[in-house]
Amino acid sequence: MTEFDVICIGAALVDIVAQVERYPAEDDEVYVSDLRLLSGGAAANTAYACAKMGLLTAFLGKLGLNDTFGNKIIKDFSEVKVVTTLIKYSNKYGTGSAYVALNREGDRRIYAYSGAANYLSRDNIIEGEISSTKAIFLSSLKNLEPFIKAAKIGRKNKIPVILNPGMLIIDQGLENIKILLEYIDILILSQKEFSTLMNIQERELNLKTIEGTMKKLIRLGIKVIIVTRGEIGALLYTNLDFGLIPSIKVKHVVDTTGAGDAFSAGFIYGFVQNLSFEFEALKKNVKIGNFIAEKCIQKLGARNGIPFREELKLVFP
């Protein structure tokens, strides 16, 4: 069986993106200057970006059987050679969608309908299908059961498991997701996800409070914790070291949709080159993640700014 660089497990949706001048108030209406239909979903975005950067990537999630949105997702995956043979299909539920309002500053409001994606079951996770890969990446499903099974398979086969949870998981609370976190090697969180999970007010976040709180997560067995902080950069924490890896300031932000997914893809790109948990190697991977996220937010949509491998190698040979 072919060994993948990464198998990405989670949601694949279609994003309906509306550009607006402002967000509506209650019982209000705003003019939409542009409306686009784009493939999305956190794990699917990361899979697309990994493949575009040249990694041998497979996606595992659930789509509606032969519906319009699902067909678009498959077509877009094929453009960058994401392997789609692991995808499962639902006769009952259609492919999910997300409705995104995007203002002039690049800020967004998202209403997500998971559809078939959330009905990926533990029975859909088959050890023989996912045990031949350098890394397993999990992202953004409300249903934890398939993630727990995939993470256990990863642990059994000594495959590093990376989780970028998203708010659908974070909102379930630390106590309820501990059973998943205990099988995670690398945890990637946004600042909002981290503060919500650890019950810290964002305004109280500083290096001291973050470092103290991260120790609680390390005690669960997580080897690496990364907290992305937008234009500030990303915090990298292991049981041996801790540091902030700054980002490069972007002059013109077009759309922040998918920035976290792009960061994850950049980190994975670096990580699968050597599978090292050494701090200096992890720092380089975080720098690549920052770079890919910065490229992403300069274009509309979660995928249009992702560079091909040739461009990436010019910056990170």
N, C-alpha and C positions, 0 to 999 in steps of 0.2 A: 504493500500500500504506500502511496505517495506520502511523504512527510510534509505537512504544511509548516509554514513559518508561524501562522496563527490561525486559530478558529475563533471567530467572533460569534457569540451567542446572545440573542436578545431580540429587540423589536426592529422590524422594518415597516415603515409607514410611508404614506405620501403626504408631503407638506403642501398646503395651499397657502401661499404667502401673499399677503396684501400689504402694499406700501401706503402709508397714511401720513398726513401732516401732523395729526395729533390723535390721542386716544379718546374715544367717546365718553361723555359723562352718562349718568343714568338717563334713560329714555332719550338718547341722543343719536345722531347719525353723522358719520364722517365720509368724506369722499375718498375713494380708493383710486390712486393714480396709476397703479400697476398691480396685476394679479398673475401669479405664476404657479404652476404645478411642478413640484420638485420631489424626487425621492428623498426620504429621510428616515428617521428613527436612529437613536443613538448608536446602537451596535452596528446597524447597517452603514451609517456614516463612517464609523471607524473602519469597518471592513473595506469600504470603497476607497478610503484614503490609504490604507495599508497596501491594497492592490495597486493603486495608482503610483505609489512610491516603489513598486517592484517586488513586494513581498508576495509569496505564494499563500493566498488567503482564501479561507472558506467561511461562508456564513451559514449559521443554523438558527432558524426562527420559524414562525408559522405565518402563512399567508392564506387568504381566501383562495379557494380552488378556481383557477381560470377566470378571475375577475379583472377588470380594467386596471385597477391600482396595482394589483399583484403582478400583472404582465409588464407594467411600466418598471416596477422595481427590478424584475428579472432582466429586462432589456438594458437598464442602466448599469446593473452589475456586470453584464456581459461586455460592456465598453472597456472595462479595466481588468477583465478576466477574473473576477471573483468567482470561485467555485460555488455553484448553487445546488449541487446534488444532495446536500444534507438538509435542505429546506423541507419542512413538513407543510401539509395543506389541510385546510378545514372545509368540510362540506356545509357546515352550519353557520360559520361566521365569516364576514368579508374582511378583506385587508384593511388594516387600520389607517387612520388619517389624523393629521394635526392641522389646526387652523391658526395661522400665525399672522399677527398684526405687527408691522415693522414701521417705526417712526424715522424721522430724518436723522436722529442721533445714532441710529443703529440698535436702539433698545427694542425689545419685543415682548409681546403678550401671546401665550400659547394655550390653546385648548386642544387637548389630545384625546382622541378616541382610539384605544388600543386595538379594538376589533379582534381578529384572529390571533394577533401577536400574544395577547395575554393568556391564550389557551394552549400555549406550548406546555406540555406536561412532562413529568419526570420520565414517563415511558417513552417520550420522544428523544430522550438523551440515551444514546446507545454507546457503550464503552468501545466497541470495535470501530465506531465511526469517528470518535474524537480522541483516541489514545495515541494517534500518530501525528503529533504536532509539537513544535517547540514551545508554544505558549497557548493558553486558553484565556480569552477575554470575555468578560461578562458585563452587561450594561443594561440598566433601565427596564426591568420587568417588575410589575407589582407581584406576580406569582413567584415566590422564592423556590418552590420545589425543584424545578428543572435546574436552577442555578446551584442548589445544594448538591444535587446528584452530580452535576458536571464538575464541581469543585472537589468532591470526594474522589471522582475518577482521576482528576488531575493529581491529587495528593498520592493516591495509590500508585500511579505511574510515574511519579516524580516529574510531573509537568508543572511549571510555574503557572499559577492562576492569578489573573489581574482582574480587579473589580473596579468599575467606575459606576457607582450605584444609581445616581440620579435621585430625584426627590420621591419617585414612586416607592423606592426602597427606604430611603432615609426617613420618610414620614411614618414608617411603621415602628420606629423607635429602636434604640440600641438593644434593649432586652430581647425584642422579637427577632432581630436579625443577627444576634450573636452566633447562632447555629451555623449561619453562612460565613460570617467573618472568621470563624475558627479554622476555616479551610482556605483562606485567602492568603496569598504571599505578598501581593502588592495592591495597595488600596489607593485609588486616585479620587480625590474629592474636590469639589469647588469650595470656596470659602463659605458660601451659604450652606452647603450640605454639611460641612464640618461643624459649623456653629450650631446648626439644628440638631445634628446627631448627638453632640456633646452638651447640648443645652447651655450654650454660651451666647450672650448677646453679641452681635457682630461688632458693635461699637466698642466692646470690651476686648476684642481680639488684639493681642500683641504677641511678640515672640515668646514671652515668658508664659502666658496663659496657654498658648498653643502647645509649647513644648511639654508643659506639665500634663496637659490633657492627652497628648499623644501617647504618653506612657501607658495609659489605661488600655489603649488599642493594641500596643505592642505586646502587652501581657496576654492578649488573646491568641498570640502566635503569629501575628502579621509581621513580616520582615521589613517592609518598606511602606511608608505613608507619604503621600504627596498631596499638598493642599494648593490648588491653583488660586491665585489672587489677582487675576486680570492683568492690568497694566503694571502692577507691582512686580509680578513674576510668580514663582512657585516655591513653596517651602518643601524641602526634602528632609525626611526624618528616618533614621534607622536606630537600632538599639545602641549603635556605636557613635553616631555622628548626626549633626543637624545643621542645616544652612538654608539660606535664601538664594535662589538662582534668579537673578533679575531678568526681566524681559526687555526687549527693545521697544521704545515708544513708537506707536503707529500714528502717523500724522492724520490719516483720514480713515476712520472706521465706517464701513458701509453696512455691515450686518454681523452681529455677534452670534447668530444662529450656528450651532455646531462647533463653536470654538473649543469647548471641552472635549468633544469627540475627536477633533483634529489634534489636540494636545495628546490624547491617549494614543492616537495612531503614530505620532512622532516619537513618543516614548517607546512604543512597541518596536518601531523600526530600529531604534538604537539597541534595545534590549536583546532582540533575537540574534543580533550579530555575534554575541558572545555569552549571553545568559548569565552575566556576572552580577553579583550582589555587592561588589566592592563599591564604596562610596563614590570614588572618582569616576567610575564607569557609569554609575547611576546619575551623577551630575551631568555628564555629557548627554545622556538620554533625555533628561529634563530640558536641557538646552535645545535639543532637537524638537521636543514637544512644544516649547515656547515658540520656536521658529515657525512650525507648521500652523499653530494657532494664529500667529500674527499674519501669516499669509492668508489664512481662511477668512479673517474678519475684514479683509480689504476687498472682498467680492461678495455679491449677493448670493445667498444660499450657503448650505453647509459644505458643499463639495467643489465649487468652482475655483476657489483659490488654492486648492491643494496642488503642490508642485509634483512633477514627474521626478523619477529617480535621478535623471541626468542633472536637473537643476539642483536637487538636494545634495548631490555629491560635490558640486562646486563649493558649497558652504561647509559640508561635513564629509570630507574625503575619507 
